[in-house]
């Protein structure tokens, strides 16, 4: 965040800061970075080898507005399943691969639109043919740095998975990929605590223009997880940092997409679906508002047009205003 973004009183302005200009890449038809809209991603929670269940979940995600989906590739069968899954869904698919680079080769042959690799758990010698293959197929790779799986030498040098260590992990992997002539790169720097995540993304965005995938990893479930993701992702977006996002929740992935859109809507970045404004109710409430709000929420769930519906319990914040 540059000093120009802070006013004379040292206070961050309330309006969104100018979005950081990044390189643009394409995952299937979805553009990421540059002036492309900030896209919403999610990840399936099914066993990828179970094609029927995975396709069913991805179709629910598509209906909720998910624009890119990631699937876990745990073995060769999962990597091969991508071929059939890809055939039956509309949104681009990213293969998420840890430990076994040869699975990335199969995933690419099966039609994956992009790869997510973790530099912390794959050696460069084994990764090199994958990067060269991705280059020849124009398949983007996300360098997904996770605080929990940082390279050992960086962990020791920085005495932990500090934001600086995470950024250096990403930068040196980028440099290595660039030396191989590969530039279709996207980066994430996820930690499970919000402040470290924010700091890592801030630092990285000063050093590099590759597009950024935002997220707070292992955020947990329920309200706590939503608050963590909203603060982490929301603050970064407010500072103009971030090109695509995934809200990680323990639970239904459709909720991840809903929360993602709520974050974008709260910041006035993108609007999708019906926004329900309702009062908290109090002793003046003249109707049974809580079940009514739940009923309306359910009823407008499938509407994708950006609308606002206001439900107030009495004249004070209702027709009176
Ligand atoms: Fe109470 Fe009426 Fe305000 Fe709702 S709109 S919180 S019922 S005063």
Boltz pocket constraint, residues with backbone or C-beta under 6 A from the ligand:
constraints:
  - pocket:
      binder: B
      contacts: [[A, 279], [A, 280], [A, 281], [A, 282], [A, 283], [A, 284], [A, 285], [A, 286], [A, 312], [A, 313], [A, 314], [A, 315], [A, 316], [A, 317], [A, 318]]
      max_distance: 6.0
